[in-house]
Amino acid sequence: MSGSKPAIWDVETWRIYKRLLGYTKRYWAVAVAALIGMAMESGSLTAFTGLLKPMIDQLFAKKDPYLIFWMPIWIIGIFTLRGIGTFASSYGVTYIGRNVVQAIRKDVFASYLRLPSAFFDAESTGQQISRITYTTDQVASASTDAVKTFVTESIMVLGMLYVMLSNSAYLTLALLVMVPAVALIATVVSRRYRQISRRIQNMMGSVTGAVDESVSAYREVRIYGGQKQADAHFEDVTHRTLRLNMKVAATSASSSSLIQTVAALAMAALVWLGTRPSIIDSITPGTFITVLMAMAGMLPSLKRLTNVQANIQRGMSAAEDLFEIMDMPPEVDQGVRVAERSSGDLRFEGVRLTYPRSESEVLRGIDLHCAHGTVTALVGRSGSGKSSLASLLPRFNELTAGRIVLDGEDYTSYTLASLRRQIAWVGQSVVLFDGTVAENIAYGELSGASEDAIVAAAEAANAMEFIRNMPDGIHSHVGEDGNMLSGGQRQRIAIARAILKNAPILVLDEATSALDTESERLIQQALQKLMQNRTTLVIAHRLSTIEHADQIAVMDQGCIVERGTHAELMDMDGYYAMLHRMQFNEPLQSGAGD
């Protein structure tokens, strides 16, 4: 389907459409009611058109008393049925369509929750959000709205064709002008829509990303005077989206114009056929008007049937993208062992790592033993591989070579869920969720913790100092991403979360970087208690915070170049000693995260 001229209904398209319609199966009762409503909606107009001949030839020309009495009643009955049918079909289709969109959104979001980190590294946040908000809406037009249009208008076309044939097969020959031309137009328009639709979906992701980027970075935008640049970027992506939408509009307008031209030719052919000298005396006014009105009633239906192909193709493009995400393999989890409470004995043996779509190795043969209950500090300049090494522990990335051993077993033999229960993580970039303080400390599997346990964790992290001053204490809301808290307060809540988890392995990625001197001192005391009987991996830029570590591994360009205690490394007078001297001579120097 990636070719320049994709087939409109190839095998793959049918497979996607059948899978899409599978979401409607659970609503079969509503679908039946909606189909009956569609039949009533189209059949009533066909029935009314069929009444035109007796209305003209018998009611007005011959003033038939039977028709004078019954015709108004029939008309009221026909359009009452049409009103009921319209309501049933419209409500039923909307009900099914909204539920289908909801189900697909849930499935796509569930896929996001199980996909590996490489997926999120490779695709923009805007594209991921757009897929949930915009792309899923496109499938409703293919799975339900298009079906309604196809059924309703097909019944209308067949009904009007029956009216025409039953009144005059001869005059119906005028359709020979129209039908092949309309079919050709529908084919061309459908292919055009299929080519444009995926590009529009991608551009909507760019629009969402531009908005998210500018809103999230509003401080930087204002401080550095980036309003014009942000505005220009947004204008560029929206202008490209506009151009694509105008191509869609031009295609739709062209098809409508062509169909109207074809319709005019067909009606002209109808008049020409009906006024031939050998025919004109044998056709009653009622017959001619009925056939003419049936053809006129058929034309809008044919036009909508032309557009329904376009809607289906747009929905198919959307569904193809959504199903591609749903079918992506989840994180690799071949582990069969369930890790209970680990002792935390960790070994990195010949560990190598190359990120997807990258040719250079980030880690190159790391050998490191982190014994139970010890503190191992990773130091080195930015880009040396410290955070990459730590991210391997919860298996956010898969090793390229080598292995990691936990308690004597290859850590891939443990199930992902049980392995991650062994690890508490406090990162340099703190993530808080839009909820209360308590909900952020007792997050996920910790949500069953008692209020006393939450308060105790907050106390240990020196967080109750500011939590007590909040309006509702631990039940106060922190705002989206904790935007109602300062950086230091957010980090202390993250530390409280790690304390509450009470995991045997602790990863601290510059966990005290956002704290003032007094808070850092108190947090360091809390962390010292937390580190007892736990295996701790500390990523540090401020060397003063890790001088008491059991071992310090100095990394450079993906390798461990030095290893030892602080005193041993200072005696070596090597890379670590150089870093130490630089920092203490220039205390304001600090690295950024890996």
C-alpha positions in Angstrom: 0.0 0.0 0.0 3.0 2.3 0.0 3.2 2.6 -3.8 2.3 5.8 -5.6 -1.0 4.3 -6.9 -2.2 1.8 -4.3 -5.0 -0.6 -5.2 -8.3 0.6 -3.8 -9.6 -2.7 -2.6 -6.7 -5.1 -2.5 -6.4 -8.1 -0.2 -4.7 -6.1 2.5 -7.4 -3.4 2.4 -10.2 -6.0 2.8 -8.3 -7.5 5.7 -8.1 -4.2 7.4 -11.7 -3.4 6.7 -12.9 -6.7 8.1 -10.9 -6.2 11.2 -12.3 -2.8 11.6 -15.9 -4.0 11.2 -15.1 -6.7 13.8 -15.3 -3.9 16.4 -19.0 -3.5 15.6 -20.0 -7.1 16.1 -20.9 -6.7 19.8 -23.5 -4.1 18.8 -25.3 -6.3 16.3 -28.7 -5.6 17.8 -28.2 -1.8 17.4 -26.9 -2.5 13.9 -30.0 -4.4 12.9 -32.2 -1.6 14.1 -30.1 0.9 12.2 -30.3 -1.1 9.0 -34.0 -1.3 9.3 -34.1 2.4 9.8 -31.9 2.9 6.7 -34.3 0.8 4.6 -37.3 2.8 5.9 -35.5 6.1 5.2 -34.6 5.2 1.6 -37.7 3.1 0.8 -40.1 5.9 1.9 -38.6 8.3 -0.7 -38.8 5.6 -3.4 -42.5 5.0 -2.4 -43.3 8.7 -2.7 -41.6 8.9 -6.1 -43.7 6.0 -7.2 -46.9 7.9 -6.2 -46.0 10.8 -8.6 -47.5 9.0 -11.7 -51.0 8.3 -10.2 -50.9 11.8 -8.5 -50.4 13.5 -11.9 -52.3 11.2 -14.2 -55.2 10.2 -11.9 -55.4 12.7 -9.1 -55.1 16.0 -11.0 -56.0 14.9 -14.6 -59.0 12.7 -13.8 -59.7 13.9 -10.2 -60.1 10.3 -8.9 -62.1 10.6 -5.6 -60.4 7.6 -4.1 -57.0 9.2 -4.5 -58.3 12.6 -3.4 -59.1 11.0 0.0 -56.2 8.6 0.4 -53.2 10.4 -1.2 -52.7 12.9 1.7 -52.9 10.0 4.2 -50.4 8.0 2.3 -48.0 11.0 2.1 -48.2 11.6 5.8 -47.7 7.9 6.5 -44.7 7.7 4.2 -42.9 10.6 5.7 -43.7 9.5 9.2 -42.0 6.2 8.5 -39.1 8.1 7.0 -38.7 10.2 10.1 -38.7 7.1 12.3 -36.2 5.5 10.0 -33.9 8.5 9.9 -33.8 8.7 13.7 -33.1 5.0 14.1 -30.4 4.9 11.5 -28.7 8.2 12.6 -28.7 7.4 16.3 -27.8 3.8 15.8 -24.8 4.6 13.6 -23.6 7.3 15.9 -23.9 5.0 18.9 -21.9 2.2 17.2 -19.3 4.7 15.8 -18.6 6.4 19.1 -18.2 3.0 20.8 -15.9 1.8 18.1 -13.7 4.9 18.4 -13.7 4.4 22.2 -12.7 0.7 21.9 -9.9 1.5 19.4 -8.6 4.3 21.5 -8.4 1.9 24.5 -6.6 -0.7 22.4 -4.0 1.8 21.0 -3.4 3.3 24.5 -3.0 -0.3 25.9 -0.4 -0.8 23.1 1.5 2.3 24.2 1.7 0.9 27.7 3.4 -2.3 26.6 5.6 -1.1 23.7 9.4 -1.0 24.3 11.2 2.3 25.0 12.7 2.3 21.5 9.3 3.1 20.1 8.9 6.2 22.2 12.5 7.3 21.4 11.8 7.0 17.6 8.5 8.8 17.3 7.4 12.2 18.4 5.0 12.7 21.3 2.8 14.8 19.0 2.4 11.9 16.6 1.5 9.6 19.5 -1.1 12.0 20.9 -2.5 12.7 17.4 -3.0 9.0 16.8 -5.3 8.8 19.9 -7.2 12.1 19.3 -7.4 12.5 15.5 -6.6 9.3 13.7 -9.0 7.2 15.8 -11.9 9.5 14.8 -11.2 8.9 11.1 -12.0 5.2 11.5 -15.6 6.0 12.6 -16.3 7.3 9.1 -15.1 4.0 7.6 -16.7 1.6 10.0 -20.1 3.1 10.6 -20.8 6.4 8.7 -19.7 4.9 5.4 -21.8 1.8 5.9 -24.8 4.0 6.6 -24.2 6.0 3.5 -23.6 2.9 1.4 -26.7 1.0 2.6 -29.0 4.0 2.5 -27.9 5.3 -0.9 -27.7 1.9 -2.5 -31.3 1.2 -1.5 -32.2 4.6 -2.8 -30.5 3.9 -6.2 -32.0 0.5 -6.5 -35.4 1.8 -5.5 -35.3 4.6 -8.0 -34.1 2.3 -10.7 -37.0 0.0 -10.0 -39.4 3.0 -10.3 -37.8 4.0 -13.6 -37.9 0.5 -15.1 -41.5 -0.2 -13.9 -42.7 3.0 -15.5 -40.6 3.1 -18.7 -37.7 0.8 -19.5 -37.2 2.8 -22.7 -36.6 6.1 -20.8 -34.3 4.3 -18.4 -31.8 3.9 -21.2 -30.6 7.5 -20.3 -28.8 5.9 -17.4 -26.3 4.4 -19.8 -24.8 7.9 -20.1 -24.5 8.3 -16.4 -23.5 5.1 -14.6 -20.1 4.3 -16.3 -19.0 7.9 -15.9 -19.9 8.0 -12.2 -18.1 4.7 -11.6 -14.9 6.1 -13.2 -15.1 9.3 -11.1 -15.6 7.2 -7.9 -12.5 5.2 -8.7 -10.2 8.2 -9.4 -11.5 10.1 -6.3 -11.0 7.1 -4.1 -7.4 6.6 -5.2 -6.7 10.3 -4.7 -8.1 10.3 -1.2 -6.0 7.2 -0.2 -2.8 8.9 -1.3 -3.5 12.1 0.7 -5.0 10.7 3.9 -1.9 9.2 5.4 0.0 12.5 4.8 -2.7 14.4 6.6 -2.5 12.1 9.6 1.2 12.6 9.8 0.8 16.4 9.5 -1.7 16.4 12.3 0.9 14.7 14.5 3.3 17.6 13.6 0.7 20.2 14.5 0.1 18.5 17.9 3.8 18.2 18.4 4.4 21.9 17.7 1.6 23.0 20.1 2.9 20.6 22.8 6.5 21.8 22.4 5.6 25.5 22.6 3.2 25.1 25.5 5.6 22.9 27.5 8.5 25.2 26.9 6.6 28.5 27.4 9.3 29.7 29.9 12.1 29.2 27.4 10.1 30.6 24.6 9.5 33.9 26.5 12.9 34.1 28.1 14.8 33.7 24.9 12.3 35.6 22.8 11.4 32.6 20.7 7.8 33.7 20.0 8.5 34.5 16.3 10.3 31.2 15.8 7.6 29.2 17.5 5.0 31.1 15.5 6.8 30.5 12.2 7.2 26.8 13.0 3.5 26.4 13.8 2.5 28.4 10.7 4.7 26.1 8.6 3.1 22.9 9.8 -0.4 24.2 9.8 0.1 25.7 6.3 1.2 22.3 5.0 -1.8 20.7 6.7 -4.0 23.3 5.0 -2.6 22.6 1.6 -3.3 18.9 2.0 -6.9 19.6 3.2 -7.4 21.9 0.2 -6.3 19.1 -2.1 -9.0 17.0 -0.5 -11.5 19.8 -1.0 -10.4 20.3 -4.6 -10.8 16.6 -5.3 -14.3 16.6 -3.7 -15.4 19.7 -5.5 -14.1 18.4 -8.8 -16.0 15.1 -8.4 -19.2 17.0 -7.5 -18.8 19.2 -10.5 -18.2 16.3 -12.9 -21.1 14.3 -11.5 -23.4 17.3 -12.0 -22.2 17.6 -15.6 -22.8 13.9 -16.2 -26.2 14.2 -14.6 -27.1 17.1 -16.9 -26.1 15.0 -19.9 -28.2 12.1 -18.6 -31.3 14.3 -18.1 -30.8 15.8 -21.5 -30.7 12.3 -22.9 -33.9 11.5 -21.0 -35.7 14.5 -22.5 -34.4 13.6 -26.0 -35.6 10.0 -25.7 -39.0 11.1 -24.3 -39.6 13.6 -27.1 -39.0 11.4 -30.1 -42.0 11.6 -32.5 -42.6 7.9 -32.3 -42.6 8.0 -28.4 -44.0 11.3 -27.3 -47.6 10.3 -27.8 -47.3 7.0 -25.9 -45.8 8.5 -22.7 -48.1 10.1 -20.2 -47.0 13.3 -18.3 -47.1 11.2 -15.1 -44.8 8.6 -16.5 -42.3 11.2 -17.8 -42.3 13.2 -14.6 -42.0 10.0 -12.4 -38.9 8.8 -14.4 -37.4 12.3 -14.4 -37.9 12.7 -10.6 -36.6 9.2 -10.0 -33.4 10.0 -11.9 -33.1 13.3 -10.1 -33.6 11.5 -6.8 -30.9 9.0 -7.8 -28.3 11.6 -8.6 -27.6 12.8 -5.0 -27.3 9.2 -4.0 -24.8 8.4 -6.7 -22.8 11.5 -5.6 -22.8 10.4 -2.0 -21.8 6.8 -3.1 -18.9 8.4 -4.9 -17.8 10.2 -1.7 -18.3 7.1 0.5 -15.4 5.4 -1.2 -13.3 8.4 -0.3 -14.4 8.2 3.3 -13.7 4.5 3.4 -10.2 5.0 2.0 -9.5 7.8 4.5 -10.7 5.5 7.3 -8.6 2.6 5.9 -5.5 4.8 6.0 -6.2 5.6 9.6 -7.0 2.0 10.5 -3.8 0.8 8.9 -1.8 3.2 11.1 -3.7 2.2 14.2 -3.5 -1.6 13.6 0.2 -1.2 12.9 0.7 0.1 16.4 -1.6 -2.6 17.9 0.4 -5.3 16.1 3.8 -4.1 17.2 5.5 -6.6 19.5 5.6 -5.7 23.1 8.7 -5.5 25.3 10.6 -8.7 25.1 9.7 -10.8 28.2 10.8 -14.4 27.9 11.4 -14.7 31.6 9.7 -17.6 33.5 11.1 -17.0 36.9 9.2 -14.8 39.4 11.7 -12.8 41.4 10.7 -12.6 45.0 12.6 -10.4 47.4 16.1 -10.2 45.7 19.3 -9.9 47.7 20.4 -7.4 45.1 23.7 -9.0 44.1 24.4 -7.5 40.6 27.0 -8.4 38.0 27.5 -6.7 34.6 29.5 -9.1 32.5 30.8 -7.9 29.1 27.8 -5.6 28.7 27.6 -3.9 25.3 24.8 -1.6 24.0 24.0 -0.1 20.7 20.8 1.9 20.4 18.4 1.2 17.5 19.2 3.2 14.3 22.7 4.0 15.7 26.0 2.4 14.6 28.2 3.5 17.5 28.3 1.5 20.7 27.1 3.4 23.8 28.5 0.8 26.2 31.6 -1.2 25.3 32.3 -4.2 27.4 31.3 -3.2 30.9 32.3 -5.5 33.7 31.1 -4.4 37.1 30.1 -6.2 40.3 27.7 -4.5 42.7 27.6 -6.6 45.8 24.6 -6.9 48.1 24.2 -3.9 50.3 26.9 -1.8 48.7 26.8 1.6 47.0 28.3 1.9 43.6 28.7 5.4 42.1 29.0 6.0 38.4 30.9 9.2 37.4 32.1 10.6 34.2 31.4 13.4 31.8 28.2 13.7 29.9 27.7 11.1 27.3 30.0 8.6 28.9 27.2 6.0 29.3 26.3 6.3 33.0 22.5 6.6 32.5 22.6 4.1 29.6 24.1 1.5 32.0 21.6 2.2 34.7 18.6 2.0 32.2 19.6 -1.6 31.5 18.6 -2.7 35.0 14.8 -2.4 34.5 15.4 -3.5 30.9 14.3 -0.3 29.3 16.8 -1.3 26.6 18.0 -4.7 25.6 21.7 -5.6 25.7 23.6 -5.9 22.4 26.0 -8.4 24.0 27.0 -9.6 27.4 24.7 -10.2 30.3 23.5 -8.9 33.6 23.3 -11.4 36.5 21.0 -10.9 39.5 21.5 -13.2 42.5 23.4 -15.6 40.3 20.8 -15.8 37.5 20.7 -14.1 34.1 18.2 -11.2 34.7 16.4 -12.0 31.5 15.2 -15.3 33.1 13.0 -13.2 35.4 9.7 -11.9 34.3 9.7 -8.2 33.6 7.1 -7.3 36.2 8.8 -9.2 39.0 12.3 -7.8 38.0 11.0 -4.2 38.1 9.5 -4.8 41.5 13.1 -5.2 42.8 14.1 -1.7 41.6 13.3 1.8 43.0 14.3 4.7 40.7 14.7 8.4 41.4 15.6 10.1 38.2 17.1 13.5 37.5 13.9 14.5 35.6 11.2 13.9 38.1 7.8 12.7 36.8 4.7 13.5 38.8 1.1 12.8 37.8 -2.0 15.0 37.9 -3.3 13.9 41.3 -2.7 14.3 45.0 0.6 14.1 46.9 -0.5 10.8 48.4 -1.4 9.4 44.9 2.0 10.4 43.6 3.9 8.8 46.5 1.7 5.6 46.5 1.7 5.3 42.7 0.9 2.1 40.8 1.4 -1.1 42.7 2.0 1.1 45.8 -1.6 2.5 45.7 -2.7 0.1 48.5 -0.3 1.7 51.1 -1.8 3.1 54.3 -1.9 6.8 55.0 0.6 6.2 57.9 3.0 4.5 55.5 2.7 7.4 53.0 3.3 10.0 55.7 6.3 8.0 57.1 7.9 7.9 53.6 7.3 11.6 53.1 8.8 12.3 56.5 11.9 10.2 55.6 12.3 12.2 52.4 12.0 15.5 54.3 8.8 16.2 52.3 6.3 16.7 55.1 8.0 20.0 55.8 6.2 21.6 52.9 3.3 19.1 52.6 1.9 20.2 56.0 1.6 23.7 54.7 -0.5 22.6 51.7 -4.3 23.1 51.9 -5.2 19.5 52.2 -1.9 18.0 53.4 -1.0 14.8 51.5 -4.4 15.0 49.8 -3.5 18.3 48.1 -3.4 18.3 44.3 0.0 18.8 42.7 -1.2 19.9 39.2 -0.2 18.5 35.9 3.4 17.1 36.1 3.5 18.6 39.6 3.5 22.2 38.3 2.2 23.5 41.6 5.4 22.5 43.3 9.0 23.7 43.2 11.7 21.5 41.7 13.0 20.5 45.1 9.6 19.6 46.3 8.9 17.5 43.3 12.1 15.6 43.8 11.4 15.0 47.5 8.1 13.4 46.5 9.9 11.2 44.0 12.3 10.2 46.7 9.4 9.4 49.1 7.9 7.2 46.4 11.2 5.2 46.2 11.3 5.0 50.0 7.8 3.6 50.1 8.6 1.0 47.5 11.3 -0.4 49.8 13.0 -2.2 46.9 16.2 -4.1 47.3 17.9 -2.3 44.4 18.0 1.5 44.4 19.0 3.7 41.4 19.6 7.4 42.1 20.2 9.4 39.0 21.5 12.7 40.5 18.5 12.4 42.9 19.4 15.5 44.9 20.3 17.9 42.1 17.2 20.1 42.5 17.6 20.6 46.3 19.0 23.5 48.2 21.9 22.9 50.5 19.9 22.3 53.7 17.4 20.0 52.0 20.2 18.1 50.3 21.8 17.5 53.7 18.6 16.1 55.2 17.8 14.1 52.1 21.3 12.6 52.1 20.7 11.5 55.7 17.4 9.9 54.6 19.1 8.2 51.7 21.9 6.9 53.9 19.3 5.1 55.9 17.5 3.9 52.8 20.7 2.5 51.3 21.3 0.2 54.3 21.0 -3.4 53.2 20.2 -2.3 49.6 22.3 -2.4 46.5 22.5 1.2 45.3 23.6 2.5 42.0 24.3 6.3 42.1 24.8 8.4 39.0 26.6 11.5 40.3 27.9 14.7 38.8 28.7 16.4 42.1 31.5 14.2 43.4 31.1 15.4 47.0 27.9 13.4 47.2 29.6 10.0 46.5 32.8 10.2 48.4 31.6 7.5 50.9 30.5 5.1 48.2 31.8 1.5 48.5 33.1 1.7 45.0 33.3 4.4 42.3 33.3 3.4 38.6 34.7 6.1 36.4 33.2 6.0 32.8 34.4 7.5 29.6 33.2 6.8 26.1 31.2 3.7 27.2 34.0 2.1 29.1 35.0 1.9 32.8 38.4 3.5 32.9 38.9 3.5 36.6 37.4 1.8 39.6 38.0 2.0 43.4 37.1 4.0 46.5 37.3 7.7 46.6 40.7 7.6 48.5 42.1 4.9 46.1 41.1 6.9 43.0 42.5 10.1 44.4 45.8 8.3 45.1 45.9 7.1 41.5 45.9 10.7 40.4 44.1 9.8 37.2 40.9 10.7 35.5 38.8 10.8 38.7 41.3 13.0 40.5 41.3 15.4 37.5 37.5 15.6 37.6 37.6 16.1 41.4 40.1 19.0 41.1 38.1 20.6 38.3 34.9 20.5 40.3 36.4 21.9 43.5 38.3 24.6 41.7 35.1 25.5 39.7 32.2 24.5 42.0 29.6 25.9 39.6 30.5 23.4 36.9 28.1 20.5 36.7 27.2 18.1 33.9 23.9 17.4 32.3 22.2 14.1 32.3 23.2 11.4 29.9 
